[in-house]
Amino acid sequence: LHLYIPNLKWKKVTQLKVNQQVISTPIYIATNQLFNLGHFEKGTTVTLSLTAEQVVDLTNWQLQTLDQTAFNRAVDKLRQQALHVNATKKGHLNGALNVPGNDTQLLYTSI
Protein backbone atom coordinates (compact mmCIF):
# COMPACT_ATOMS: atom_id res chain seq x y z
CA LEU A 1 0.00 0.00 0.00
CA HIS A 2 1.42 3.38 -1.00
CA LEU A 3 0.53 6.87 0.21
CA TYR A 4 0.87 10.08 -1.78
CA ILE A 5 0.09 13.51 -0.30
CA PRO A 6 1.25 16.10 -2.87
CA ASN A 7 0.83 19.18 -0.67
CA LEU A 8 2.42 17.81 2.49
CA LYS A 9 5.52 19.43 3.98
CA TRP A 10 7.25 16.30 5.31
CA LYS A 11 9.65 18.27 7.52
CA LYS A 12 6.60 19.32 9.56
CA VAL A 13 5.45 15.72 10.09
CA THR A 14 6.43 14.47 13.53
CA GLN A 15 4.94 10.99 13.31
CA LEU A 16 3.26 8.63 10.87
CA LYS A 17 1.62 5.45 12.11
CA VAL A 18 0.08 2.52 10.26
CA ASN A 19 -2.06 0.29 12.47
CA GLN A 20 -0.47 1.88 15.56
CA GLN A 21 3.07 1.09 14.32
CA VAL A 22 5.36 4.10 13.85
CA ILE A 23 6.71 4.29 10.30
CA SER A 24 10.17 5.76 9.92
CA THR A 25 12.46 6.13 6.95
CA PRO A 26 16.22 5.63 6.78
CA ILE A 27 16.53 8.85 4.78
CA TYR A 28 15.12 12.34 5.20
CA ILE A 29 12.06 12.97 3.04
CA ALA A 30 12.16 16.53 1.70
CA THR A 31 9.91 16.17 -1.32
CA ASN A 32 6.63 14.51 -2.07
CA GLN A 33 6.90 10.93 -3.09
CA LEU A 34 5.10 7.64 -2.94
CA PHE A 35 5.48 6.45 0.62
CA ASN A 36 5.47 2.68 1.12
CA LEU A 37 3.16 1.85 4.02
CA GLY A 38 3.73 -1.90 3.84
CA HIS A 39 2.12 -5.09 2.53
CA PHE A 40 -1.42 -5.93 3.57
CA GLU A 41 -3.58 -8.88 2.58
CA LYS A 42 -6.83 -8.19 0.75
CA GLY A 43 -9.60 -7.27 3.20
CA THR A 44 -7.24 -6.05 5.92
CA THR A 45 -8.29 -2.85 7.69
CA VAL A 46 -5.51 -0.26 7.62
CA THR A 47 -5.55 2.72 10.00
CA LEU A 48 -3.32 5.73 9.26
CA SER A 49 -2.37 8.35 11.83
CA LEU A 50 -0.33 11.40 10.90
CA THR A 51 0.87 13.99 13.43
CA ALA A 52 2.27 17.29 12.18
CA GLU A 53 3.39 20.67 13.53
CA GLN A 54 0.82 22.44 11.37
CA VAL A 55 -2.47 21.76 9.63
CA VAL A 56 -2.00 19.15 6.90
CA ASP A 57 -3.40 19.88 3.44
CA LEU A 58 -4.93 16.60 2.29
CA THR A 59 -6.01 17.97 -1.08
CA ASN A 60 -5.48 15.31 -3.75
CA TRP A 61 -4.03 12.74 -1.34
CA GLN A 62 -4.11 9.15 -2.59
CA LEU A 63 -3.73 5.60 -1.38
CA GLN A 64 -2.69 3.15 -4.08
CA THR A 65 -2.24 -0.58 -4.17
CA LEU A 66 0.21 -2.51 -6.30
CA ASP A 67 -0.29 -5.75 -8.18
CA GLN A 68 2.88 -7.31 -6.77
CA THR A 69 2.91 -10.24 -9.20
CA ALA A 70 2.69 -7.98 -12.26
CA PHE A 71 5.28 -5.63 -10.76
CA ASN A 72 7.71 -8.50 -10.12
CA ARG A 73 7.29 -9.69 -13.73
CA ALA A 74 8.07 -6.19 -15.02
CA VAL A 75 11.16 -5.90 -12.79
CA ASP A 76 12.40 -9.34 -13.90
CA LYS A 77 12.00 -8.30 -17.54
CA LEU A 78 13.94 -5.07 -16.94
CA ARG A 79 16.71 -6.95 -15.11
CA GLN A 80 17.25 -9.04 -18.25
CA GLN A 81 18.28 -5.81 -19.98
CA ALA A 82 20.31 -4.39 -17.09
CA LEU A 83 23.86 -3.08 -17.38
CA HIS A 84 26.35 -5.78 -16.44
CA VAL A 85 29.32 -3.95 -14.92
CA ASN A 86 32.68 -5.38 -15.97
CA ALA A 87 34.94 -2.93 -14.16
CA THR A 88 34.95 0.16 -11.98
CA LYS A 89 37.72 2.70 -11.60
CA LYS A 90 37.63 6.03 -9.75
CA GLY A 91 33.91 6.59 -10.18
CA HIS A 92 33.73 5.25 -13.73
CA LEU A 93 31.78 2.16 -14.70
CA ASN A 94 32.49 -0.09 -17.66
CA GLY A 95 29.91 -2.59 -18.73
CA ALA A 96 27.65 -3.95 -21.40
CA LEU A 97 23.96 -4.41 -21.94
CA ASN A 98 21.76 -6.03 -24.51
CA VAL A 99 18.55 -4.27 -25.53
CA PRO A 100 16.66 -6.63 -27.80
CA GLY A 101 14.00 -5.25 -30.09
CA ASN A 102 13.74 -2.87 -32.97
CA ASP A 103 15.63 0.37 -33.61
CA THR A 104 12.94 2.45 -31.91
CA GLN A 105 13.58 0.97 -28.46
CA LEU A 106 14.70 3.57 -25.91
CA LEU A 107 17.47 3.16 -23.37
CA TYR A 108 16.59 4.52 -19.93
CA THR A 109 19.40 5.24 -17.49
CA SER A 110 19.16 6.17 -13.84
CA ILE A 111 21.54 6.44 -10.93
C-alpha positions as CSV (number, residue, x, y, z in Angstrom):
1,L,0.0,0.0,0.0
2,H,1.4,3.4,-1.0
3,L,0.5,6.9,0.2
4,Y,0.9,10.1,-1.8
5,I,0.1,13.5,-0.3
6,P,1.3,16.1,-2.9
7,N,0.8,19.2,-0.7
8,L,2.4,17.8,2.5
9,K,5.5,19.4,4.0
10,W,7.3,16.3,5.3
11,K,9.6,18.3,7.5
12,K,6.6,19.3,9.6
13,V,5.4,15.7,10.1
14,T,6.4,14.5,13.5
15,Q,4.9,11.0,13.3
16,L,3.3,8.6,10.9
17,K,1.6,5.4,12.1
18,V,0.1,2.5,10.3
19,N,-2.1,0.3,12.5
20,Q,-0.5,1.9,15.6
21,Q,3.1,1.1,14.3
22,V,5.4,4.1,13.8
23,I,6.7,4.3,10.3
24,S,10.2,5.8,9.9
25,T,12.5,6.1,6.9
26,P,16.2,5.6,6.8
27,I,16.5,8.8,4.8
28,Y,15.1,12.3,5.2
29,I,12.1,13.0,3.0
30,A,12.2,16.5,1.7
31,T,9.9,16.2,-1.3
32,N,6.6,14.5,-2.1
33,Q,6.9,10.9,-3.1
34,L,5.1,7.6,-2.9
35,F,5.5,6.5,0.6
36,N,5.5,2.7,1.1
37,L,3.2,1.9,4.0
38,G,3.7,-1.9,3.8
39,H,2.1,-5.1,2.5
40,F,-1.4,-5.9,3.6
41,E,-3.6,-8.9,2.6
42,K,-6.8,-8.2,0.8
43,G,-9.6,-7.3,3.2
44,T,-7.2,-6.0,5.9
45,T,-8.3,-2.8,7.7
46,V,-5.5,-0.3,7.6
47,T,-5.5,2.7,10.0
48,L,-3.3,5.7,9.3
49,S,-2.4,8.3,11.8
50,L,-0.3,11.4,10.9
51,T,0.9,14.0,13.4
52,A,2.3,17.3,12.2
53,E,3.4,20.7,13.5
54,Q,0.8,22.4,11.4
55,V,-2.5,21.8,9.6
56,V,-2.0,19.2,6.9
57,D,-3.4,19.9,3.4
58,L,-4.9,16.6,2.3
59,T,-6.0,18.0,-1.1
60,N,-5.5,15.3,-3.7
61,W,-4.0,12.7,-1.3
62,Q,-4.1,9.2,-2.6
63,L,-3.7,5.6,-1.4
64,Q,-2.7,3.2,-4.1
65,T,-2.2,-0.6,-4.2
66,L,0.2,-2.5,-6.3
67,D,-0.3,-5.8,-8.2
68,Q,2.9,-7.3,-6.8
69,T,2.9,-10.2,-9.2
70,A,2.7,-8.0,-12.3
71,F,5.3,-5.6,-10.8
72,N,7.7,-8.5,-10.1
73,R,7.3,-9.7,-13.7
74,A,8.1,-6.2,-15.0
75,V,11.2,-5.9,-12.8
76,D,12.4,-9.3,-13.9
77,K,12.0,-8.3,-17.5
78,L,13.9,-5.1,-16.9
79,R,16.7,-7.0,-15.1
80,Q,17.3,-9.0,-18.2
81,Q,18.3,-5.8,-20.0
82,A,20.3,-4.4,-17.1
83,L,23.9,-3.1,-17.4
84,H,26.4,-5.8,-16.4
85,V,29.3,-4.0,-14.9
86,N,32.7,-5.4,-16.0
87,A,34.9,-2.9,-14.2
88,T,34.9,0.2,-12.0
89,K,37.7,2.7,-11.6
90,K,37.6,6.0,-9.7
91,G,33.9,6.6,-10.2
92,H,33.7,5.3,-13.7
93,L,31.8,2.2,-14.7
94,N,32.5,-0.1,-17.7
95,G,29.9,-2.6,-18.7
96,A,27.6,-3.9,-21.4
97,L,24.0,-4.4,-21.9
98,N,21.8,-6.0,-24.5
99,V,18.6,-4.3,-25.5
100,P,16.7,-6.6,-27.8
101,G,14.0,-5.3,-30.1
102,N,13.7,-2.9,-33.0
103,D,15.6,0.4,-33.6
104,T,12.9,2.5,-31.9
105,Q,13.6,1.0,-28.5
106,L,14.7,3.6,-25.9
107,L,17.5,3.2,-23.4
108,Y,16.6,4.5,-19.9
109,T,19.4,5.2,-17.5
110,S,19.2,6.2,-13.8
111,I,21.5,6.4,-10.9
